[in-house]
Amino acid sequence: MTKRALLAFAIVVFGLASLSSRCGGENADVSIVGKWKLVESSGGITGGGRNPLPDMTLEFTKDGKVTWYEDGEPIWASSYSTGIEKTIFSLDPVPIVQLGDGFVYAYSLPDSDTLWLTMNAYDGFSDKYQRL
């Protein structure tokens, strides 16, 4: 094999390996699994967050499903997967949640009972949740 062919082969193999590690709900980060209550919000077009703060919870399950609830009623559900990627807010790769509809959120867990989700979009929300 020539050096070019070997290099091309290596690039294809590496690309497929990295793509396969980011696909599907089976790679869900178990540290976010559970129910979470919205306790703080910032961002949005005005920068003021959600005001007033809705009675909102979300639930991540081990099988790669997430459901949002408002006033105890389900309002939206999707599949999700987790991974490590760059976002519009960071040049360094960070933990992300990718929903089945394509929305991407960066997330952080400063402790086991606090979850921050930041929408990967300009004028997006950054929301703080407490584990229930």
N, CA, C and O atoms as CSV, one atom per row, in Angstrom:
chain,resi,resn,atom,element,x,y,z
A,1,MET,N,N,0.826,-1.186,0.000
A,1,MET,CA,C,0.000,0.000,0.000
A,1,MET,C,C,0.869,1.247,0.000
A,1,MET,O,O,1.900,1.301,0.670
A,2,THR,N,N,0.453,2.220,-0.738
A,2,THR,CA,C,1.195,3.472,-0.741
A,2,THR,C,C,0.899,4.245,0.534
A,2,THR,O,O,-0.073,3.955,1.231
A,3,LYS,N,N,1.720,5.210,0.831
A,3,LYS,CA,C,1.522,6.018,2.034
A,3,LYS,C,C,0.197,6.770,1.984
A,3,LYS,O,O,-0.482,6.900,3.003
A,4,ARG,N,N,-0.175,7.265,0.802
A,4,ARG,CA,C,-1.450,7.985,0.665
A,4,ARG,C,C,-2.633,7.058,0.927
A,4,ARG,O,O,-3.571,7.430,1.633
A,5,ALA,N,N,-2.593,5.865,0.366
A,5,ALA,CA,C,-3.684,4.909,0.555
A,5,ALA,C,C,-3.789,4.511,2.017
A,5,ALA,O,O,-4.892,4.394,2.551
A,6,LEU,N,N,-2.652,4.302,2.668
A,6,LEU,CA,C,-2.655,3.951,4.078
A,6,LEU,C,C,-3.207,5.092,4.927
A,6,LEU,O,O,-3.969,4.853,5.864
A,7,LEU,N,N,-2.831,6.322,4.610
A,7,LEU,CA,C,-3.339,7.490,5.333
A,7,LEU,C,C,-4.850,7.630,5.135
A,7,LEU,O,O,-5.580,7.881,6.094
A,8,ALA,N,N,-5.321,7.468,3.901
A,8,ALA,CA,C,-6.760,7.556,3.628
A,8,ALA,C,C,-7.523,6.479,4.381
A,8,ALA,O,O,-8.589,6.739,4.939
A,9,PHE,N,N,-6.976,5.271,4.397
A,9,PHE,CA,C,-7.622,4.171,5.124
A,9,PHE,C,C,-7.706,4.492,6.617
A,9,PHE,O,O,-8.743,4.270,7.242
A,10,ALA,N,N,-6.616,5.015,7.191
A,10,ALA,CA,C,-6.595,5.361,8.614
A,10,ALA,C,C,-7.615,6.451,8.935
A,10,ALA,O,O,-8.278,6.388,9.971
A,11,ILE,N,N,-7.747,7.435,8.072
A,11,ILE,CA,C,-8.718,8.515,8.293
A,11,ILE,C,C,-10.148,7.971,8.267
A,11,ILE,O,O,-10.967,8.348,9.106
A,12,VAL,N,N,-10.451,7.098,7.322
A,12,VAL,CA,C,-11.793,6.514,7.234
A,12,VAL,C,C,-12.098,5.684,8.474
A,12,VAL,O,O,-13.178,5.810,9.049
A,13,VAL,N,N,-11.155,4.832,8.895
A,13,VAL,CA,C,-11.379,3.991,10.075
A,13,VAL,C,C,-11.585,4.851,11.313
A,13,VAL,O,O,-12.499,4.586,12.093
A,14,PHE,N,N,-10.755,5.878,11.515
A,14,PHE,CA,C,-10.900,6.760,12.668
A,14,PHE,C,C,-12.238,7.499,12.628
A,14,PHE,O,O,-12.914,7.618,13.650
A,15,GLY,N,N,-12.619,7.991,11.455
A,15,GLY,CA,C,-13.891,8.717,11.317
A,15,GLY,C,C,-15.082,7.838,11.645
A,15,GLY,O,O,-15.998,8.276,12.341
A,16,LEU,N,N,-15.088,6.609,11.159
A,16,LEU,CA,C,-16.201,5.692,11.464
A,16,LEU,C,C,-16.236,5.330,12.936
A,16,LEU,O,O,-17.313,5.222,13.521
A,17,ALA,N,N,-15.077,5.143,13.540
A,17,ALA,CA,C,-15.034,4.807,14.965
A,17,ALA,C,C,-15.576,5.945,15.815
A,17,ALA,O,O,-16.330,5.706,16.759
A,18,SER,N,N,-15.200,7.188,15.493
A,18,SER,CA,C,-15.692,8.313,16.292
A,18,SER,C,C,-17.177,8.552,16.069
A,18,SER,O,O,-17.880,8.940,17.002
A,19,LEU,N,N,-17.668,8.330,14.860
A,19,LEU,CA,C,-19.092,8.495,14.583
A,19,LEU,C,C,-19.907,7.459,15.327
A,19,LEU,O,O,-20.944,7.789,15.903
A,20,SER,N,N,-19.465,6.220,15.329
A,20,SER,CA,C,-20.236,5.163,15.985
A,20,SER,C,C,-20.293,5.366,17.484
A,20,SER,O,O,-21.248,4.920,18.119
A,21,SER,N,N,-19.305,6.023,18.074
A,21,SER,CA,C,-19.323,6.237,19.517
A,21,SER,C,C,-20.315,7.318,19.925
A,21,SER,O,O,-20.624,7.436,21.111
A,22,ARG,N,N,-20.831,8.119,18.977
A,22,ARG,CA,C,-21.748,9.208,19.320
A,22,ARG,C,C,-23.186,8.908,18.933
A,22,ARG,O,O,-24.047,9.758,19.157
A,23,CYS,N,N,-23.493,7.766,18.373
A,23,CYS,CA,C,-24.825,7.484,17.862
A,23,CYS,C,C,-25.606,6.610,18.821
A,23,CYS,O,O,-25.037,5.740,19.482
A,24,GLY,N,N,-26.910,6.839,18.900
A,24,GLY,CA,C,-27.807,5.959,19.633
A,24,GLY,C,C,-27.906,6.293,21.096
A,24,GLY,O,O,-27.001,6.895,21.672
A,25,GLY,N,N,-29.029,5.894,21.707
A,25,GLY,CA,C,-29.276,6.139,23.113
A,25,GLY,C,C,-28.536,5.204,24.036
A,25,GLY,O,O,-28.518,5.432,25.246
A,26,GLU,N,N,-27.913,4.142,23.502
A,26,GLU,CA,C,-27.258,3.171,24.362
A,26,GLU,C,C,-26.032,3.747,25.061
A,26,GLU,O,O,-25.527,3.130,25.999
A,27,ASN,N,N,-25.543,4.893,24.644
A,27,ASN,CA,C,-24.385,5.487,25.302
A,27,ASN,C,C,-24.800,6.601,26.259
A,27,ASN,O,O,-24.022,7.521,26.510
A,28,ALA,N,N,-25.996,6.529,26.783
A,28,ALA,CA,C,-26.487,7.567,27.685
A,28,ALA,C,C,-25.647,7.599,28.960
A,28,ALA,O,O,-25.358,6.559,29.552
A,29,ASP,N,N,-25.261,8.798,29.371
A,29,ASP,CA,C,-24.502,9.014,30.592
A,29,ASP,C,C,-25.436,8.768,31.775
A,29,ASP,O,O,-26.405,9.503,31.967
A,30,VAL,N,N,-25.144,7.731,32.569
A,30,VAL,CA,C,-26.055,7.365,33.659
A,30,VAL,C,C,-26.108,8.423,34.758
A,30,VAL,O,O,-27.036,8.412,35.567
A,31,SER,N,N,-25.131,9.342,34.809
A,31,SER,CA,C,-25.167,10.363,35.862
A,31,SER,C,C,-26.315,11.354,35.671
A,31,SER,O,O,-26.696,12.031,36.626
A,32,ILE,N,N,-26.875,11.459,34.465
A,32,ILE,CA,C,-28.009,12.369,34.265
A,32,ILE,C,C,-29.350,11.643,34.350
A,32,ILE,O,O,-30.399,12.285,34.318
A,33,VAL,N,N,-29.330,10.320,34.457
A,33,VAL,CA,C,-30.576,9.558,34.537
A,33,VAL,C,C,-31.300,9.919,35.830
A,33,VAL,O,O,-30.699,9.946,36.904
A,34,GLY,N,N,-32.603,10.196,35.713
A,34,GLY,CA,C,-33.419,10.533,36.870
A,34,GLY,C,C,-34.351,11.681,36.559
A,34,GLY,O,O,-34.447,12.135,35.419
A,35,LYS,N,N,-35.042,12.148,37.599
A,35,LYS,CA,C,-35.966,13.283,37.465
A,35,LYS,C,C,-35.301,14.536,38.009
A,35,LYS,O,O,-34.602,14.509,39.022
A,36,TRP,N,N,-35.543,15.645,37.296
A,36,TRP,CA,C,-34.909,16.918,37.613
A,36,TRP,C,C,-35.952,18.032,37.586
A,36,TRP,O,O,-36.804,18.068,36.698
A,37,LYS,N,N,-35.883,18.946,38.563
A,37,LYS,CA,C,-36.807,20.090,38.636
A,37,LYS,C,C,-36.066,21.362,38.243
A,37,LYS,O,O,-34.964,21.626,38.723
A,38,LEU,N,N,-36.686,22.149,37.360
A,38,LEU,CA,C,-36.130,23.437,36.947
A,38,LEU,C,C,-36.175,24.404,38.127
A,38,LEU,O,O,-37.235,24.628,38.711
A,39,VAL,N,N,-35.002,24.985,38.481
A,39,VAL,CA,C,-34.946,25.907,39.619
A,39,VAL,C,C,-34.380,27.277,39.253
A,39,VAL,O,O,-34.496,28.223,40.033
A,40,GLU,N,N,-33.764,27.392,38.066
A,40,GLU,CA,C,-33.172,28.664,37.664
A,40,GLU,C,C,-33.036,28.671,36.149
A,40,GLU,O,O,-32.815,27.627,35.535
A,41,SER,N,N,-33.169,29.853,35.546
A,41,SER,CA,C,-33.058,29.971,34.100
A,41,SER,C,C,-32.435,31.307,33.738
A,41,SER,O,O,-32.685,32.323,34.386
A,42,SER,N,N,-31.617,31.289,32.690
A,42,SER,CA,C,-31.058,32.541,32.170
A,42,SER,C,C,-30.940,32.410,30.664
A,42,SER,O,O,-31.066,31.316,30.114
A,43,GLY,N,N,-30.700,33.524,30.004
A,43,GLY,CA,C,-30.548,33.508,28.557
A,43,GLY,C,C,-31.826,33.871,27.841
A,43,GLY,O,O,-32.658,34.605,28.376
A,44,GLY,N,N,-31.986,33.365,26.641
A,44,GLY,CA,C,-33.112,33.746,25.799
A,44,GLY,C,C,-32.806,35.046,25.081
A,44,GLY,O,O,-31.750,35.643,25.293
A,45,ILE,N,N,-33.695,35.472,24.260
A,45,ILE,CA,C,-33.474,36.676,23.448
A,45,ILE,C,C,-33.237,37.906,24.315
A,45,ILE,O,O,-32.402,38.748,23.983
A,46,THR,N,N,-33.970,38.017,25.432
A,46,THR,CA,C,-33.817,39.183,26.292
A,46,THR,C,C,-32.739,39.004,27.346
A,46,THR,O,O,-32.352,39.971,28.002
A,47,GLY,N,N,-32.248,37.782,27.520
A,47,GLY,CA,C,-31.238,37.509,28.531
A,47,GLY,C,C,-31.809,37.323,29.918
A,47,GLY,O,O,-31.059,37.052,30.856
A,48,GLY,N,N,-33.102,37.458,30.074
A,48,GLY,CA,C,-33.713,37.372,31.389
A,48,GLY,C,C,-34.148,35.988,31.810
A,48,GLY,O,O,-34.620,35.805,32.932
A,49,GLY,N,N,-34.000,35.003,30.931
A,49,GLY,CA,C,-34.427,33.653,31.285
A,49,GLY,C,C,-35.932,33.509,31.192
A,49,GLY,O,O,-36.624,34.343,30.608
A,50,ARG,N,N,-36.411,32.448,31.772
A,50,ARG,CA,C,-37.855,32.186,31.786
A,50,ARG,C,C,-38.437,32.913,32.999
A,50,ARG,O,O,-38.088,32.608,34.139
A,51,ASN,N,N,-39.324,33.874,32.748
A,51,ASN,CA,C,-39.864,34.668,33.830
A,51,ASN,C,C,-41.353,34.871,33.606
A,51,ASN,O,O,-41.723,35.513,32.623
A,52,PRO,N,N,-42.214,34.366,34.454
A,52,PRO,CA,C,-41.894,33.613,35.665
A,52,PRO,C,C,-41.416,32.202,35.337
A,52,PRO,O,O,-41.688,31.680,34.256
A,53,LEU,N,N,-40.707,31.595,36.274
A,53,LEU,CA,C,-40.184,30.250,36.110
A,53,LEU,C,C,-41.334,29.246,36.127
A,53,LEU,O,O,-42.080,29.192,37.105
A,54,PRO,N,N,-41.496,28.441,35.057
A,54,PRO,CA,C,-42.590,27.470,35.039
A,54,PRO,C,C,-42.313,26.304,35.993
A,54,PRO,O,O,-41.164,26.041,36.347
A,55,ASP,N,N,-43.372,25.614,36.401
A,55,ASP,CA,C,-43.231,24.400,37.208
A,55,ASP,C,C,-42.877,23.269,36.239
A,55,ASP,O,O,-43.749,22.544,35.761
A,56,MET,N,N,-41.582,23.138,35.964
A,56,MET,CA,C,-41.133,22.211,34.923
A,56,MET,C,C,-40.166,21.188,35.499
A,56,MET,O,O,-39.281,21.526,36.285
A,57,THR,N,N,-40.345,19.941,35.102
A,57,THR,CA,C,-39.411,18.880,35.433
A,57,THR,C,C,-39.066,18.132,34.153
A,57,THR,O,O,-39.791,18.191,33.159
A,58,LEU,N,N,-37.951,17.432,34.202
A,58,LEU,CA,C,-37.621,16.551,33.087
A,58,LEU,C,C,-37.092,15.252,33.652
A,58,LEU,O,O,-36.586,15.195,34.773
A,59,GLU,N,N,-37.223,14.200,32.841
A,59,GLU,CA,C,-36.782,12.886,33.276
A,59,GLU,C,C,-35.978,12.218,32.161
A,59,GLU,O,O,-36.465,12.039,31.045
A,60,PHE,N,N,-34.738,11.854,32.489
A,60,PHE,CA,C,-33.897,11.064,31.606
A,60,PHE,C,C,-33.965,9.613,32.062
A,60,PHE,O,O,-33.810,9.334,33.251
A,61,THR,N,N,-34.195,8.689,31.138
A,61,THR,CA,C,-34.233,7.269,31.491
A,61,THR,C,C,-32.996,6.560,30.928
A,61,THR,O,O,-32.335,7.061,30.019
A,62,LYS,N,N,-32.702,5.384,31.491
A,62,LYS,CA,C,-31.529,4.616,31.076
A,62,LYS,C,C,-31.611,4.150,29.629
A,62,LYS,O,O,-30.586,3.910,28.992
A,63,ASP,N,N,-32.837,4.021,29.106
A,63,ASP,CA,C,-32.996,3.509,27.740
A,63,ASP,C,C,-32.955,4.612,26.682
A,63,ASP,O,O,-33.369,4.391,25.544
A,64,GLY,N,N,-32.454,5.808,27.051
A,64,GLY,CA,C,-32.256,6.866,26.068
A,64,GLY,C,C,-33.495,7.675,25.741
A,64,GLY,O,O,-33.619,8.177,24.624
A,65,LYS,N,N,-34.425,7.817,26.693
A,65,LYS,CA,C,-35.625,8.634,26.503
A,65,LYS,C,C,-35.593,9.794,27.494
A,65,LYS,O,O,-35.113,9.655,28.619
A,66,VAL,N,N,-36.114,10.944,27.053
A,66,VAL,CA,C,-36.248,12.099,27.932
A,66,VAL,C,C,-37.652,12.665,27.750
A,66,VAL,O,O,-38.168,12.745,26.635
A,67,THR,N,N,-38.261,13.057,28.873
A,67,THR,CA,C,-39.609,13.633,28.849
A,67,THR,C,C,-39.606,14.913,29.668
A,67,THR,O,O,-39.089,14.944,30.785
A,68,TRP,N,N,-40.187,15.974,29.107
A,68,TRP,CA,C,-40.389,17.235,29.824
A,68,TRP,C,C,-41.817,17.261,30.341
A,68,TRP,O,O,-42.750,16.859,29.646
A,69,TYR,N,N,-41.979,17.744,31.583
A,69,TYR,CA,C,-43.288,17.876,32.214
A,69,TYR,C,C,-43.483,19.324,32.642
A,69,TYR,O,O,-42.546,19.977,33.103
A,70,GLU,N,N,-44.707,19.820,32.486
A,70,GLU,CA,C,-45.064,21.126,33.023
A,70,GLU,C,C,-46.315,20.940,33.857
A,70,GLU,O,O,-47.303,20.374,33.391
A,71,ASP,N,N,-46.270,21.419,35.090
A,71,ASP,CA,C,-47.359,21.226,36.059
A,71,ASP,C,C,-47.723,19.742,36.169
A,71,ASP,O,O,-48.896,19.398,36.315
A,72,GLY,N,N,-46.715,18.865,36.100
A,72,GLY,CA,C,-46.922,17.433,36.270
A,72,GLY,C,C,-47.404,16.685,35.036
A,72,GLY,O,O,-47.493,15.457,35.056
A,73,GLU,N,N,-47.715,17.406,33.964
A,73,GLU,CA,C,-48.223,16.774,32.739
A,73,GLU,C,C,-47.115,16.702,31.685
A,73,GLU,O,O,-46.393,17.680,31.489
A,74,PRO,N,N,-46.969,15.561,31.004
A,74,PRO,CA,C,-45.952,15.482,29.957
A,74,PRO,C,C,-46.283,16.427,28.805
A,74,PRO,O,O,-47.408,16.443,28.304
A,75,ILE,N,N,-45.284,17.218,28.390
A,75,ILE,CA,C,-45.517,18.164,27.297
A,75,ILE,C,C,-44.656,17.857,26.077
A,75,ILE,O,O,-44.951,18.329,24.979
A,76,TRP,N,N,-43.580,17.062,26.260
A,76,TRP,CA,C,-42.721,16.750,25.128
A,76,TRP,C,C,-41.815,15.590,25.494
A,76,TRP,O,O,-41.344,15.501,26.628
A,77,ALA,N,N,-41.569,14.701,24.541
A,77,ALA,CA,C,-40.679,13.558,24.769
A,77,ALA,C,C,-39.815,13.331,23.542
A,77,ALA,O,O,-40.189,13.682,22.423
A,78,SER,N,N,-38.650,12.736,23.773
A,78,SER,CA,C,-37.709,12.496,22.685
A,78,SER,C,C,-36.737,11.404,23.103
A,78,SER,O,O,-36.653,11.041,24.276
A,79,SER,N,N,-36.014,10.893,22.135
A,79,SER,CA,C,-34.857,10.065,22.446
A,79,SER,C,C,-33.683,11.014,22.704
A,79,SER,O,O,-33.734,12.191,22.347
A,80,TYR,N,N,-32.636,10.489,23.324
A,80,TYR,CA,C,-31.438,11.295,23.525
A,80,TYR,C,C,-30.211,10.389,23.540
A,80,TYR,O,O,-30.300,9.186,23.787
A,81,SER,N,N,-29.083,10.997,23.273
A,81,SER,CA,C,-27.800,10.337,23.456
A,81,SER,C,C,-26.833,11.367,24.020
A,81,SER,O,O,-27.045,12.572,23.890
A,82,THR,N,N,-25.779,10.884,24.643
A,82,THR,CA,C,-24.783,11.776,25.213
A,82,THR,C,C,-23.457,11.579,24.487
A,82,THR,O,O,-23.228,10.552,23.847
A,83,GLY,N,N,-22.608,12.561,24.597
A,83,GLY,CA,C,-21.291,12.478,23.977
A,83,GLY,C,C,-20.425,13.633,24.432
A,83,GLY,O,O,-20.785,14.375,25.345
A,84,ILE,N,N,-19.299,13.777,23.797
A,84,ILE,CA,C,-18.363,14.865,24.079
A,84,ILE,C,C,-18.106,15.559,22.741
A,84,ILE,O,O,-17.619,14.934,21.799
A,85,GLU,N,N,-18.431,16.847,22.657
A,85,GLU,CA,C,-18.248,17.600,21.409
A,85,GLU,C,C,-17.963,19.062,21.716
A,85,GLU,O,O,-18.186,19.532,22.832
A,86,LYS,N,N,-17.474,19.768,20.720
A,86,LYS,CA,C,-17.333,21.218,20.809
A,86,LYS,C,C,-18.717,21.840,20.647
A,86,LYS,O,O,-19.585,21.279,19.978
A,87,THR,N,N,-18.914,23.003,21.264
A,87,THR,CA,C,-20.169,23.735,21.114
A,87,THR,C,C,-19.859,25.156,20.661
A,87,THR,O,O,-18.693,25.529,20.528
A,88,ILE,N,N,-20.889,25.938,20.428
A,88,ILE,CA,C,-20.662,27.329,20.034
A,88,ILE,C,C,-20.107,28.152,21.192
A,88,ILE,O,O,-19.643,29.274,20.986
A,89,PHE,N,N,-20.149,27.608,22.406
A,89,PHE,CA,C,-19.667,28.338,23.574
A,89,PHE,C,C,-18.272,27.907,24.010
A,89,PHE,O,O,-17.663,28.569,24.851
A,90,SER,N,N,-17.753,26.809,23.455
A,90,SER,CA,C,-16.471,26.290,23.914
A,90,SER,C,C,-15.693,25.667,22.759
A,90,SER,O,O,-16.241,24.887,21.981
A,91,LEU,N,N,-14.429,26.015,22.656
A,91,LEU,CA,C,-13.565,25.383,21.666
A,91,LEU,C,C,-13.098,24.015,22.139
A,91,LEU,O,O,-12.686,23.176,21.338
A,92,ASP,N,N,-13.166,23.799,23.450
A,92,ASP,CA,C,-12.814,22.499,24.011
A,92,ASP,C,C,-14.045,21.602,24.021
A,92,ASP,O,O,-15.150,22.089,24.264
A,93,PRO,N,N,-13.887,20.316,23.765
A,93,PRO,CA,C,-15.028,19.401,23.831
A,93,PRO,C,C,-15.614,19.360,25.245
A,93,PRO,O,O,-14.887,19.341,26.238
A,94,VAL,N,N,-16.948,19.346,25.306
A,94,VAL,CA,C,-17.670,19.296,26.575
A,94,VAL,C,C,-18.752,18.223,26.476
A,94,VAL,O,O,-19.119,17.818,25.373
A,95,PRO,N,N,-19.271,17.754,27.624
A,95,PRO,CA,C,-20.375,16.787,27.578
A,95,PRO,C,C,-21.608,17.416,26.932
A,95,PRO,O,O,-21.967,18.554,27.234
A,96,ILE,N,N,-22.250,16.662,26.041
A,96,ILE,CA,C,-23.456,17.156,25.385
A,96,ILE,C,C,-24.560,16.096,25.450
A,96,ILE,O,O,-24.299,14.898,25.558
A,97,VAL,N,N,-25.798,16.585,25.378
A,97,VAL,CA,C,-26.975,15.744,25.206
A,97,VAL,C,C,-27.537,16.112,23.841
A,97,VAL,O,O,-27.830,17.280,23.585
A,98,GLN,N,N,-27.689,15.123,22.961
A,98,GLN,CA,C,-28.301,15.375,21.665
A,98,GLN,C,C,-29.660,14.705,21.649
A,98,GLN,O,O,-29.778,13.496,21.848
A,99,LEU,N,N,-30.693,15.518,21.408
A,99,LEU,CA,C,-32.053,15.002,21.355
A,99,LEU,C,C,-32.340,14.435,19.975
A,99,LEU,O,O,-31.655,14.759,19.005
A,100,GLY,N,N,-33.352,13.592,19.895
A,100,GLY,CA,C,-33.712,12.945,18.643
A,100,GLY,C,C,-34.084,13.906,17.544
A,100,GLY,O,O,-33.974,13.566,16.366
A,101,ASP,N,N,-34.530,15.119,17.901
A,101,ASP,CA,C,-34.914,16.095,16.877
A,101,ASP,C,C,-33.738,16.954,16.425
A,101,ASP,O,O,-33.906,17.850,15.598
A,102,GLY,N,N,-32.550,16.686,16.964
A,102,GLY,CA,C,-31.360,17.417,16.545
A,102,GLY,C,C,-30.892,18.494,17.498
A,102,GLY,O,O,-29.756,18.953,17.377
A,103,PHE,N,N,-31.724,18.920,18.451
A,103,PHE,CA,C,-31.277,19.922,19.413
A,103,PHE,C,C,-30.122,19.371,20.229
A,103,PHE,O,O,-30.103,18.196,20.593
A,104,VAL,N,N,-29.156,20.240,20.510
A,104,VAL,CA,C,-27.986,19.854,21.294
A,104,VAL,C,C,-27.887,20.776,22.505
A,104,VAL,O,O,-28.027,21.993,22.387
A,105,TYR,N,N,-27.644,20.181,23.666
A,105,TYR,CA,C,-27.437,20.922,24.907
A,105,TYR,C,C,-26.091,20.516,25.496
A,105,TYR,O,O,-25.785,19.328,25.591
A,106,ALA,N,N,-25.290,21.497,25.889
A,106,ALA,CA,C,-24.122,21.205,26.710
A,106,ALA,C,C,-24.658,20.975,28.119
A,106,ALA,O,O,-25.633,21.604,28.529
A,107,TYR,N,N,-24.018,20.075,28.854
A,107,TYR,CA,C,-24.472,19.883,30.232
A,107,TYR,C,C,-23.291,19.773,31.169
A,107,TYR,O,O,-22.181,19.414,30.777
A,108,SER,N,N,-23.566,20.096,32.423
A,108,SER,CA,C,-22.558,19.924,33.474
A,108,SER,C,C,-23.265,19.506,34.746
A,108,SER,O,O,-24.427,19.837,34.982
A,109,LEU,N,N,-22.532,18.775,35.551
A,109,LEU,CA,C,-23.021,18.298,36.843
A,109,LEU,C,C,-22.030,18.762,37.914
A,109,LEU,O,O,-21.101,18.029,38.253
A,110,PRO,N,N,-22.220,19.984,38.453
A,110,PRO,CA,C,-21.285,20.465,39.469
A,110,PRO,C,C,-21.272,19.580,40.712
A,110,PRO,O,O,-20.269,19.507,41.422
A,111,ASP,N,N,-22.397,18.908,40.969
A,111,ASP,CA,C,-22.486,17.890,42.016
A,111,ASP,C,C,-23.562,16.899,41.579
A,111,ASP,O,O,-24.209,17.107,40.553
A,112,SER,N,N,-23.758,15.841,42.334
A,112,SER,CA,C,-24.664,14.779,41.889
A,112,SER,C,C,-26.134,15.190,41.872
A,112,SER,O,O,-26.960,14.490,41.286
A,113,ASP,N,N,-26.472,16.308,42.501
A,113,ASP,CA,C,-27.869,16.749,42.560
A,113,ASP,C,C,-28.154,18.010,41.756
A,113,ASP,O,O,-29.262,18.541,41.837
A,114,THR,N,N,-27.195,18.505,40.986
A,114,THR,CA,C,-27.370,19.721,40.197
A,114,THR,C,C,-26.990,19.452,38.749
A,114,THR,O,O,-25.921,18.912,38.464
A,115,LEU,N,N,-27.881,19.837,37.838
A,115,LEU,CA,C,-27.656,19.656,36.401
A,115,LEU,C,C,-27.872,20.996,35.708
A,115,LEU,O,O,-28.917,21.624,35.877
A,116,TRP,N,N,-26.885,21.433,34.928
A,116,TRP,CA,C,-27.032,22.612,34.083
A,116,TRP,C,C,-27.154,22.147,32.638
A,116,TRP,O,O,-26.319,21.378,32.162
A,117,LEU,N,N,-28.190,22.609,31.934
A,117,LEU,CA,C,-28.361,22.360,30.502
A,117,LEU,C,C,-28.294,23.701,29.785
A,117,LEU,O,O,-29.025,24.629,30.129
A,118,THR,N,N,-27.420,23.804,28.789
A,118,THR,CA,C,-27.276,25.036,28.019
A,118,THR,C,C,-27.519,24.722,26.557
A,118,THR,O,O,-26.776,23.953,25.948
A,119,MET,N,N,-28.558,25.316,25.992
A,119,MET,CA,C,-28.905,25.091,24.595
A,119,MET,C,C,-27.756,25.565,23.707
A,119,MET,O,O,-27.240,26.669,23.881
A,120,ASN,N,N,-27.365,24.727,22.761
A,120,ASN,CA,C,-26.271,25.058,21.858
A,120,ASN,C,C,-26.800,25.939,20.718
A,120,ASN,O,O,-26.823,25.538,19.555
A,121,ALA,N,N,-27.223,27.149,21.092
A,121,ALA,CA,C,-27.772,28.106,20.128
A,121,ALA,C,C,-27.619,29.507,20.701
A,121,ALA,O,O,-27.756,29.715,21.907
A,122,TYR,N,N,-27.337,30.459,19.832
A,122,TYR,CA,C,-27.317,31.847,20.284
A,122,TYR,C,C,-28.723,32.198,20.736
A,122,TYR,O,O,-29.699,31.756,20.130
A,123,ASP,N,N,-28.835,32.976,21.778
A,123,ASP,CA,C,-30.113,33.346,22.381
A,123,ASP,C,C,-30.807,32.145,23.005
A,123,ASP,O,O,-32.011,32.201,23.258
A,124,GLY,N,N,-30.082,31.062,23.260
A,124,GLY,CA,C,-30.669,29.886,23.899
A,124,GLY,C,C,-30.687,30.048,25.411
A,124,GLY,O,O,-30.080,30.968,25.959
A,125,PHE,N,N,-31.379,29.155,26.065
A,125,PHE,CA,C,-31.491,29.190,27.517
A,125,PHE,C,C,-30.410,28.349,28.168
A,125,PHE,O,O,-29.932,27.371,27.593
A,126,SER,N,N,-30.033,28.740,29.368
A,126,SER,CA,C,-29.205,27.941,30.248
A,126,SER,C,C,-30.036,27.707,31.498
A,126,SER,O,O,-30.391,28.652,32.202
A,127,ASP,N,N,-30.344,26.449,31.769
A,127,ASP,CA,C,-31.270,26.109,32.856
A,127,ASP,C,C,-30.595,25.247,33.906
A,127,ASP,O,O,-29.844,24.326,33.589
A,128,LYS,N,N,-30.879,25.567,35.174
A,128,LYS,CA,C,-30.371,24.800,36.298
A,128,LYS,C,C,-31.492,23.934,36.846
A,128,LYS,O,O,-32.599,24.413,37.092
A,129,TYR,N,N,-31.194,22.648,37.036
A,129,TYR,CA,C,-32.152,21.668,37.565
A,129,TYR,C,C,-31.597,21.045,38.844
A,129,TYR,O,O,-30.386,20.881,38.998
A,130,GLN,N,N,-32.507,20.703,39.760
A,130,GLN,CA,C,-32.160,19.969,40.973
A,130,GLN,C,C,-32.765,18.585,40.881
A,130,GLN,O,O,-33.905,18.424,40.446
A,131,ARG,N,N,-31.990,17.571,41.298
A,131,ARG,CA,C,-32.477,16.204,41.272
A,131,ARG,C,C,-33.622,16.024,42.267
A,131,ARG,O,O,-33.557,16.499,43.401
A,132,LEU,N,N,-34.661,15.337,41.829
A,132,LEU,CA,C,-35.798,15.047,42.719
A,132,LEU,C,C,-35.605,13.704,43.390
A,132,LEU,O,O,-36.453,13.280,44.176
